[in-house]
Amino acid sequence: MTKSKTGSLLGLELEMVPVCLGSGHSHPVRGYFEALAAIKRTRNETVTVRCLGGRPCGVSGEHGESGLDNGYNLLETAFAPIEGGAGGLDRLAGRVAGELADVVQALGQEDACLLNVSEHPACTLDTRWYTEVRLPRPIYRELVEHRGWLHRAGIDAKAQNGPCTAVDVQEAVQALNAILALAPASAALFANSPLQAGRITDWKENRLTLWDRMFRHARYAGDHYLQRLPERPFLDLGDHFRWMFGVGTVSRALPLAASQDYKSAVTAYLTGDPSLQQFLAAPSWRGRRTDTDEWVELRPHSSYFEYSQFAHFLDARWRYRLASPPPLQELLQAWNQPRGLEALFARCGVDGYIEGRAPGAVFADAQLRDEAGHAIASCAPLAPSALQLGLMRNLAQAESLWRDWGWLRLRALRATAIRNALDDDAVWALARDVLAVARAGLRAGERHYLDYADYVLQTRRTGADRLLTLWHEATGSLDEKLAQIAPRRAVLA
């Protein structure tokens, strides 16, 4: 029997909120990437500074890529996958600690630091700020001007902690269903964004209201549909992709040539707004280039299927890469067979993982250290990875748990979790059950990485609650309150 790949590799997409020292105002980075590259080179790391629009936007090296999400005021490090067997979480923890130390040092050179929040508490969302700090990626023209997304709703440094856990293709949908169904527990345990634009929002994890707001008035109703958990779990990968690419959805702009770079590729809008499923079944399709408005004829091929995998905005995604894309007709035939895509992708050398998107970014800071102690505070950035790994190593129990709670009940509980977090008794009970299943899936030497989550469960005091305490204690104007809380919430590396 072939050994499952689930949990064999661990990665992390970690977003971080830079702020000005002293004031706590949102900070678009300037010479940060050059400084970061210099720090890494002192350890003889081979790194490359990447640019976008003539401006540095990332540092790539053997350990991953230190870059930006949607704006110069939101850092994102995508760690290269590491071996996830015995000692895997320790290795990942070492990489995270090293990166945070580098980031804090580099930011210090421009009088900035990181703030322990999953959304900046007092940043504007206005059009002027959005225009100033948004990255000049071609995809944003499509999303804002063509599809009508309110993209600026996320320009106040909304930050997630995105654990990435390898999954065997045969278990991909089972794992995806489990992480999606149990996401309210993660949203509550790692809630860290109760404020927006200097006001209390009444949501403990306001960050997760973003997708509804961004797509509510989009040009295509399918875009809003793809950020809501379906009314039933996915049956297999074919079912998952029919939901994502089928009736009621509209394909995103597609690249003129095979490309994995969905944010920067030269693309074309398809005339008539077909779904990807419609496009792939056609001999060819007319489109208009997004950069020049010239007419082009696109011929379907299987690479478009892989390229379009980012089309939805649920609390978890199955992300994958094929070593050898199959012929299109073989793909379409497999898509219509029960578990056909699982079998086909296995033959094509698939590497896939579950990307968790529910946990907010939480780090050690002076406030958490003083309340919970150094050991618990230092575990905070790794807790989402430990929780997801534990659930995925214990998939049978994780599935039993969500089935016991009920898919539709959990679907409805998501809004309660992001609004009230652990103040709600049902959410607290779910978080307790989820942590128990995750803990059982971890080795004894790994379970301490759940200590932060356990502490939050026991005290019912999330990052959002701690931030609200500081906010209520602060006095004076908005700027004065922000300046008072910033030192207590500055990330400790």
Disulfide bonds with the S-S distance in Angstrom:
none
